[in-house]
Amino acid sequence: MDIRNIAIIAHVDHGKTTLVDQLLKQSGSFRDNQHVAERAMDSNDLERERGITILAKCTSVVWKDTRINIIDTPGHADFGGEVERILSMVDGAIVLVDSAEGALPQTKFVVGKALARGLRPIVVVNKIDRGDARPDEVHNEIFDLFAALGANDEQLDFPMLYASGRQGWADTEIDGPRKDLSPMFDLILSHVPPPKVNKDAPFAMVATILENDNFLGRVLTGRVEHGVAKMNMPVHVLRPDGSVVETGRLTKLLSFRGLDRVPVEEVEAGDIVAVAGLSEATIPETIAALEVKEPLPSTPVDPPTLSMTFRLNDGPLGGREGKKVTSRQIRDRLFKETEGNIAIRVSESPESEAFEVAGRGELQLGVLIEQMRREGFELTIGRPRVLFRTNEETGEREEPFEEVLIDVDEPYSGVVVEKMALRKGIMQDMQPSGGGKVRLSFLIPSRGLIGYHGEFLTDTRGSGIMNRLFHGYQPYVGPIPGRRNGSLISSEDGATTQYSLFSLQDRGTLFVDAGEKVYVGMIIGEHSRENDLEVNPVREKKLTNIRAAGKDEALLLIPPRKMNLEQAIAYIEDDELVEVTPSAVRIRKRYLDPHERKKRERSGSVD
């Protein structure tokens, strides 16, 4: 059977996973009466909740006696490590672009990687049924983007389709019959070349996706580059430098059929397969027949730009809400994450019982923390820090910069420009994008964006959209002002009372409600002034002979500002930590004892 391997790449929320749902349905991969969840490829709980793809997934459909392996890739720059590896498995790509939003930064990031690999993408302008669709302008934007990314003449002569993934149709003309996705399937067969592989050479493949299965153990997915893989054949695993990791047998071969992985006896070169039976192999190592001595080339991954400290939860409430609370358990979990996620790096921290975790961005590390808390871990997390480097030629200190594209209603553009300038952002472009909106483009140090997103949503009344993309390293631009307000810090242990919180409302914005457990050194709110203030949130109304206790029904509390994990991590300063447990996210001072804090402040040290 002929084979085509393609990736679907696009910006977040441009409809990749929904389109794959329709491709599966229309190719006959599902029975007519089979119930299939919407966005079937987003199988992870976090993916369903957030509406984003975090992990690359592989599926397969058959069209006109040709097997089409489709890989749904993440659309967020923080998960770029996934995207880069995936592109090494495919011979073509569908670039999906929203008909109203056009080519956004993540489209640029992934398309740049695809063009550099020599792929000739098919461009699909999706959501053509939107009221604010502007397909012709988007077509021109994509052409300009390809040209700016150094596309050759063949790549610039890209085929174009107009589609609605939700309604399940695609056409070569805007006003075509809009029946089904047949034009897309046919274009994949005619435009995407079959894999160029050597079926007669000894078996070899590069592991590009790693997962752990409760029954099969380590499962590695990749494209067979040479030869034929057979059940129980002996293989060895080679590192990129040619050294041998381990020798073993392929105890299970799994081929993709729709959403299922089906056991098969053998797989030929060009097909995408999942293998089991190896205990140490990882990404991006070569799994090959014993006679193969040279590893296959693998894709280097961009370095991490952001680091956080993961610590043991040593607070007074530590160990009460989670099952996994020791530093050894945290260490094992973090190093296990690095096996399957090569964009994350973990190292021992100079602090005792702490680890430095470096990744692509706040979202990627936030997802890891969220996964760990759901698995029963308790942690304290330090403030995100960017990773500086020294330029070898000039000796200058350099820091990571990001391109930021902001779509905002015109009345709020002034405050956004002002805030970005405060954070050392340099405006690159400003133009109206229709419908009373303005599109602003900035180049800004990654440091300047830490903690800004919540403020941005407040400033734009929730209507602004911010997209960011790693740009590269540039010379250090000096200090950037942080949070202006101090913290309200609990001076007592216990449960908060309505009586006490009512009297504290005038001092700032509260983060806790009545009846919540607090402890000495826990941050219960944001002070209205610049300094930190210690307060007693557990004080109760005194009883006297003259006045009865009375009820506190008349004391109306303003609803507290509840922060989710990402907001808390973005909010904290260097001398603060986020305490994460399966049932709570709290903010606290690094040093809970007030005397210790004052001593550290005097010496100018927070570490």
C-alpha positions in Angstrom: 0.0 0.0 0.0 1.2 3.5 -0.8 2.0 5.8 2.1 1.9 9.5 2.7 3.1 11.1 6.0 1.8 14.6 6.8 1.8 17.0 9.7 -1.0 19.5 10.4 0.6 22.7 11.7 -1.0 26.0 12.7 -1.3 28.6 15.5 -3.2 27.8 18.7 -7.0 27.6 18.1 -7.0 27.7 14.3 -8.8 24.4 14.1 -6.2 21.6 13.6 -7.7 19.0 15.9 -11.3 19.7 14.7 -10.2 19.2 11.1 -8.6 15.9 12.0 -11.9 14.8 13.5 -13.5 15.4 10.1 -10.8 13.7 8.2 -11.2 10.6 10.3 -15.0 10.6 9.9 -15.0 11.1 6.1 -12.3 8.5 5.4 -14.5 5.8 7.1 -12.3 5.4 10.1 -15.3 5.4 12.4 -18.4 3.2 12.2 -21.6 5.2 11.4 -23.0 4.4 14.9 -19.7 5.0 16.8 -19.7 7.7 19.4 -16.5 9.8 19.2 -15.7 12.7 21.5 -15.3 16.1 19.9 -11.6 16.9 19.3 -10.9 13.2 19.6 -7.1 13.7 19.2 -6.9 15.8 22.4 -7.0 12.8 24.7 -5.2 14.4 27.7 -7.4 16.0 30.4 -5.4 19.2 30.4 -5.7 19.5 26.6 -9.5 19.1 26.8 -9.8 21.7 29.6 -7.5 24.3 28.0 -8.6 23.6 24.4 -5.0 23.3 23.3 -2.8 20.5 22.0 0.1 19.8 24.2 1.4 16.4 22.9 1.8 15.4 19.3 -0.6 12.6 18.3 -0.5 10.3 15.3 -3.5 8.9 13.5 -4.0 7.2 10.1 -6.6 7.1 7.4 -7.0 5.2 4.1 -8.0 7.1 1.0 -8.1 5.5 -2.5 -5.8 2.6 -1.4 -3.2 5.0 0.1 -2.5 5.1 3.8 -2.2 8.7 5.1 -0.5 9.0 8.4 -1.5 12.4 10.0 0.3 14.0 12.9 -1.6 16.6 14.9 1.1 18.9 16.3 1.0 21.4 19.2 0.3 25.0 18.2 2.0 26.7 21.1 5.7 27.9 21.0 6.3 26.4 24.5 5.8 23.0 23.0 8.1 23.6 20.1 10.3 20.6 21.1 7.4 18.4 20.0 7.0 20.2 16.7 10.6 20.0 15.6 10.8 16.3 16.1 7.5 15.6 14.4 8.6 17.3 11.2 11.5 14.8 10.8 8.8 12.1 10.4 6.8 13.6 7.6 7.2 14.4 3.9 4.5 17.1 3.7 2.5 19.6 5.8 -0.9 21.2 5.8 -0.5 24.8 7.1 -3.9 25.7 8.6 -4.6 29.5 8.9 -7.7 31.2 10.4 -9.5 33.2 7.6 -9.9 36.2 10.0 -6.8 36.1 12.2 -4.3 35.3 9.4 -0.7 34.2 9.9 0.1 34.5 13.7 3.5 34.0 15.3 3.2 30.3 16.0 2.3 29.7 12.3 5.6 31.6 11.5 7.6 29.4 14.0 6.4 26.1 12.6 6.3 27.0 9.0 9.9 28.3 9.3 10.9 24.9 10.6 9.0 23.1 7.9 10.5 25.2 5.0 14.0 24.7 6.4 13.4 20.9 6.2 12.5 21.3 2.5 8.8 20.5 2.9 6.4 21.9 0.3 3.3 22.8 2.4 -0.3 22.8 1.4 -2.0 26.0 2.7 -5.6 25.7 4.0 -7.5 28.9 4.9 -9.8 27.5 7.6 -13.0 28.9 9.2 -14.0 30.5 5.9 -17.6 30.7 7.2 -16.6 33.3 9.8 -18.4 36.7 9.4 -15.1 38.6 9.5 -13.3 36.2 7.1 -10.8 38.0 4.7 -9.4 35.1 2.6 -7.7 37.1 -0.1 -5.7 39.2 2.4 -4.8 36.1 4.3 -3.5 34.5 1.1 -1.2 37.5 0.5 0.0 37.4 4.1 1.0 33.8 3.8 2.8 34.4 0.6 4.7 37.3 2.2 5.5 35.0 5.2 6.8 32.2 3.1 9.0 34.7 1.2 10.3 36.3 4.4 11.2 32.8 5.7 13.4 32.2 2.6 11.0 29.8 0.8 12.3 28.6 -2.6 10.3 28.9 -5.8 8.8 25.5 -5.5 7.7 26.2 -1.9 6.2 29.6 -2.9 4.1 27.9 -5.6 1.9 26.4 -2.8 -1.5 24.9 -3.5 -4.4 26.6 -1.7 -7.7 25.3 -0.3 -10.5 27.1 1.4 -12.2 25.1 4.2 -14.4 24.9 7.2 -13.1 22.2 9.5 -16.2 22.3 11.7 -18.6 21.9 8.8 -16.3 19.3 7.1 -15.7 20.7 3.6 -12.8 22.0 1.6 -12.6 23.5 -1.9 -10.1 25.0 -4.3 -12.4 28.0 -4.9 -14.0 30.2 -2.3 -17.5 29.8 -3.9 -17.1 26.1 -4.8 -19.7 23.4 -4.1 -18.6 22.9 -0.4 -19.5 19.2 -0.2 -16.8 17.4 1.7 -13.1 17.0 2.3 -12.4 15.0 -1.0 -10.4 17.9 -2.5 -8.1 17.9 0.5 -7.5 14.1 0.4 -6.9 14.2 -3.4 -4.4 17.1 -3.0 -2.5 15.3 -0.3 -2.1 12.3 -2.6 -1.0 14.4 -5.6 1.2 17.0 -3.9 2.9 15.2 -1.0 5.6 12.8 -2.2 5.8 9.2 -0.9 8.5 8.7 1.7 12.0 8.4 0.2 13.3 5.3 2.0 15.4 2.3 1.4 13.4 -0.9 2.0 16.3 -3.2 1.3 18.7 -1.7 3.9 18.8 -3.1 7.5 16.1 -1.8 9.8 16.6 1.7 11.4 14.3 4.4 12.9 14.7 7.5 15.1 12.5 7.6 18.2 10.5 10.9 18.1 7.7 10.4 20.6 8.1 8.6 24.0 5.3 7.5 26.3 4.9 5.1 29.2 2.2 2.4 29.0 1.1 0.5 32.1 1.1 -2.8 30.2 3.8 -2.4 27.5 6.3 -0.2 29.4 8.2 2.3 27.3 6.5 2.9 23.9 8.6 4.7 21.2 7.0 6.1 18.1 8.9 7.0 14.9 9.1 6.6 11.2 10.9 3.5 9.8 13.7 5.0 7.7 15.3 1.8 6.4 14.3 -1.8 6.0 11.6 -3.8 7.7 10.7 -4.1 11.4 9.5 -7.5 12.5 8.1 -8.8 15.7 10.8 -10.1 18.2 13.7 -9.0 16.0 16.9 -8.2 17.9 17.9 -4.5 17.8 20.2 -2.1 19.5 19.8 1.5 20.4 22.4 4.1 19.3 23.0 7.6 20.8 23.6 10.5 18.3 27.4 10.0 19.0 27.2 6.3 17.9 27.6 4.7 21.3 25.2 1.8 22.2 22.6 2.4 24.9 21.1 -1.1 25.1 20.4 -4.2 23.1 16.9 -5.9 23.1 14.0 -7.2 21.1 10.9 -5.5 19.6 8.3 -7.4 21.7 5.4 -5.3 20.2 4.9 -3.5 16.9 1.9 -1.2 16.8 0.6 0.5 13.6 -1.9 3.4 13.6 -5.4 2.6 12.3 -7.7 5.6 12.9 -7.5 6.5 16.6 -6.3 3.0 17.5 -2.9 1.4 17.7 -3.2 -2.1 16.2 -0.5 -4.9 16.8 1.1 -6.0 13.5 3.8 -8.6 12.6 5.9 -6.3 10.4 6.2 -2.7 9.2 8.0 -1.5 6.1 10.2 1.6 5.6 8.2 4.8 5.3 5.4 3.9 7.7 5.1 5.3 11.2 5.2 2.7 14.0 5.2 2.4 17.8 7.6 -0.2 19.3 7.8 -1.7 22.7 10.3 -3.9 24.5 13.2 -1.5 25.2 13.8 -0.3 28.7 16.3 2.6 28.2 15.8 3.9 24.7 14.7 7.6 24.5 14.4 10.5 22.2 16.2 11.2 19.8 18.1 7.9 19.7 18.3 5.4 16.8 16.7 2.0 17.1 18.3 -0.3 14.5 19.2 -3.8 13.4 22.4 -5.1 15.0 24.4 -4.7 11.8 23.7 -0.9 11.7 26.7 0.9 13.3 25.9 4.6 12.4 23.0 6.5 14.0 20.5 8.3 11.8 20.6 12.1 11.9 18.3 13.7 14.5 16.9 17.2 15.0 18.7 19.4 17.5 16.2 21.2 19.8 16.3 25.0 20.6 17.6 25.6 24.1 15.4 26.5 27.1 14.9 30.2 27.9 13.2 30.1 31.3 14.0 28.4 34.6 12.0 27.7 37.9 13.1 26.2 41.2 10.9 23.2 42.2 11.2 22.6 46.0 9.9 20.4 48.7 6.7 21.8 50.4 8.1 22.7 53.8 5.2 24.9 54.9 3.1 24.2 58.0 0.3 22.5 55.9 2.8 20.4 53.9 2.0 16.7 53.6 -1.7 17.0 54.5 -3.2 17.2 51.0 -0.8 15.2 48.7 0.5 11.7 48.7 3.9 12.4 47.0 5.7 14.9 49.2 9.4 13.8 49.5 12.2 15.3 47.5 13.2 11.8 46.1 9.7 11.4 44.6 9.9 14.9 43.1 13.3 14.2 41.7 12.3 10.9 40.1 9.2 12.5 38.5 11.2 15.4 37.1 13.9 13.2 35.6 11.2 10.9 34.1 9.7 14.0 32.4 13.0 14.8 30.7 13.0 11.4 29.0 10.0 12.1 27.0 10.2 15.9 26.8 13.6 16.9 25.5 12.7 20.6 25.6 12.9 20.4 29.5 16.1 20.2 31.4 16.4 19.3 35.1 19.4 19.9 37.4 20.1 19.7 41.1 19.8 23.2 42.8 22.4 24.6 45.2 19.4 24.8 47.7 18.8 21.6 49.6 15.9 19.4 48.4 15.3 21.6 45.3 15.7 21.3 41.6 16.2 23.7 38.7 13.8 23.0 35.9 14.4 24.9 32.6 12.0 25.0 29.7 10.6 27.0 26.8 8.2 29.2 28.7 5.7 29.7 31.5 3.0 27.7 29.8 5.1 24.6 29.3 6.4 24.6 32.9 2.9 25.5 34.2 1.5 22.4 32.4 4.2 20.2 34.0 3.3 21.6 37.5 -0.4 21.1 36.9 0.2 17.5 35.8 2.3 16.8 38.9 -0.3 18.2 41.3 -3.0 16.0 39.7 -0.7 13.0 40.3 -0.7 13.9 44.1 2.6 15.9 44.4 3.1 18.8 46.8 5.7 21.4 45.7 6.8 25.0 46.2 7.7 26.9 43.1 10.1 29.9 42.8 9.7 32.9 40.6 10.5 32.2 36.9 13.9 33.4 35.8 15.2 33.9 32.3 18.4 32.1 31.3 21.1 34.6 30.4 24.2 33.8 28.4 27.5 35.4 27.5 28.3 36.2 23.9 31.6 34.4 23.1 32.8 37.0 20.6 31.9 40.2 22.4 31.8 39.0 26.0 28.4 40.8 26.4 25.7 39.5 28.6 22.7 38.5 26.5 19.1 37.6 27.3 16.2 36.0 25.4 13.9 38.3 23.5 10.4 37.5 22.2 8.3 38.7 19.3 4.8 39.7 20.6 1.8 40.3 18.4 -1.2 42.0 20.2 -4.7 42.4 18.8 -6.6 44.9 20.9 -9.6 47.3 20.7 -8.4 50.8 19.6 -9.3 52.6 22.9 -6.9 50.3 24.8 -3.9 50.5 22.5 -2.4 53.5 24.3 -2.2 51.7 27.7 -0.7 48.6 26.1 2.0 50.6 24.3 2.8 52.4 27.5 3.0 49.2 29.6 5.2 47.5 27.0 7.5 50.5 26.8 7.9 50.3 30.7 8.9 46.7 30.2 11.6 47.6 27.6 9.4 46.5 24.7 10.3 48.1 21.3 7.3 48.6 18.9 7.9 47.2 15.5 4.6 47.8 13.8 1.1 49.2 14.4 -1.7 48.9 12.0 -5.6 48.7 12.0 -6.8 45.1 11.6 -10.5 45.9 11.0 -13.6 45.9 13.3 -12.2 48.7 15.4 -9.1 46.7 16.4 -5.4 47.5 16.2 -2.6 45.0 15.6 0.6 45.9 17.5 4.0 44.2 17.1 6.8 44.4 19.7 10.2 43.0 20.4 10.6 42.6 24.1 12.9 40.8 26.6 11.3 37.6 28.0 11.8 39.0 31.5 9.4 41.9 30.6 6.6 39.4 29.9 6.8 37.5 33.2 3.7 38.4 35.1 2.3 40.8 32.5 -0.5 38.7 31.0 -2.9 39.2 33.9 -2.3 42.9 33.9 -2.8 43.0 30.1 -6.2 41.3 30.4 -7.2 43.8 33.1 -6.0 46.8 31.0 -7.9 45.6 27.9 -11.1 44.5 29.8 -10.4 40.9 28.7 -10.7 41.7 25.0 -7.0 41.8 24.1 -5.2 38.8 22.5 -1.5 38.3 23.0 0.7 35.9 21.0 4.4 35.5 21.6 7.3 33.7 20.0 10.9 33.2 20.9 13.0 35.6 18.7 16.6 35.0 19.9 19.2 36.4 22.3 20.1 40.1 22.3 22.2 42.3 24.6 20.9 42.7 28.2 18.7 45.9 28.5 19.0 46.6 32.2 16.6 46.3 35.1 12.8 46.1 34.5 10.4 47.4 37.1 8.4 44.5 38.8 5.2 44.5 40.8 4.6 47.8 42.5 2.4 46.7 45.4 3.5 44.9 48.6 1.9 41.9 50.2 -0.5 41.4 53.1 1.2 38.6 55.2 -0.5 36.5 57.8 1.0 36.9 61.3 -1.0 34.0 62.8 -1.8 30.3 62.1 -5.5 29.2 62.0 -8.7 29.7 60.0 -9.6 33.2 58.6 -12.7 34.8 60.1 -15.2 37.1 58.4 -14.8 39.6 61.2 -11.1 39.9 60.7 -11.1 39.9 56.9 -13.8 42.7 56.9 -11.5 45.0 58.7 -8.6 44.1 56.3 -10.5 44.9 53.1 -9.4 48.6 53.3 -5.7 47.6 53.3 -5.8 46.0 49.8 -7.1 43.1 47.7 -7.6 39.8 49.5 -6.8 36.4 48.1 -8.5 34.3 50.7 -12.1 33.8 51.9 -13.5 33.3 55.4 -12.9 29.9 56.9 -9.7 29.2 54.9 -6.5 27.8 56.6 -3.6 30.2 56.8 -0.2 30.2 58.5 2.5 32.6 59.6 4.2 34.0 56.4 1.4 33.1 54.0 0.4 35.9 51.7 -3.3 36.5 52.0 -3.6 39.6 49.8 -2.0 42.5 47.9 -1.3 45.6 49.9 -2.6 48.9 48.5 0.9 50.4 49.1 4.4 49.4 48.1 5.5 47.9 51.4 4.7 44.5 52.9 2.3 44.5 55.8 1.8 41.8 58.5 -1.9 41.4 59.5 -3.9 39.0 61.6 -6.7 37.4 59.5 -7.8 34.9 62.2 -8.9 37.4 64.9 -12.3 36.7 66.3 -14.9 39.1 67.8 -14.4 39.5 71.5 -17.3 38.6 73.8 -18.1 41.0 76.7 -20.9 41.2 79.4 -22.2 44.3 77.7 -22.3 43.2 74.0 -23.3 39.8 72.8 -21.2 38.1 70.1 -23.8 38.9 67.5 -23.8 37.5 64.0 -21.4 38.7 61.3 -24.2 38.6 58.6 -24.0 42.4 58.3 -20.2 42.2 57.4 -20.2 41.9 53.6 -16.9 40.7 52.2 -15.8 41.7 48.7 -15.2 38.4 46.8 -11.5 37.5 47.0 -9.2 37.5 44.0 -8.6 33.8 43.4 -5.5 33.0 41.3 -5.0 29.9 39.2 -1.5 28.3 39.0 -0.2 30.4 36.1 -1.4 33.6 37.6 0.2 32.8 41.0 3.5 31.9 39.4 3.5 35.1 37.3 2.5 37.2 40.4 5.3 36.3 42.9 8.5 38.2 43.5 12.0 36.8 44.2 11.4 36.4 47.9 8.1 34.6 47.5 7.0 31.1 46.6 3.9 29.4 45.2 2.8 26.4 47.3 1.1 23.8 45.0 -0.9 20.8 46.4 -3.6 18.6 44.8 -6.3 20.7 46.4 -4.9 24.3 46.7 -2.6 26.9 45.2 -1.2 29.3 47.9 1.3 32.1 47.9 3.8 32.5 50.7 7.0 34.2 51.7 10.2 32.2 51.1 11.1 32.7 54.7 8.0 32.3 56.9 9.5 33.6 60.1 9.3 37.4 60.2 12.6 37.8 62.1 14.4 35.7 59.4 12.8 37.8 56.7 14.0 41.1 58.3 17.5 39.6 58.7 17.6 38.7 55.0 16.3 42.1 54.0 19.0 43.8 56.0 21.7 41.6 54.4 20.2 42.1 50.9 19.8 38.4 50.3 16.6 36.4 49.4 18.3 33.1 48.6 
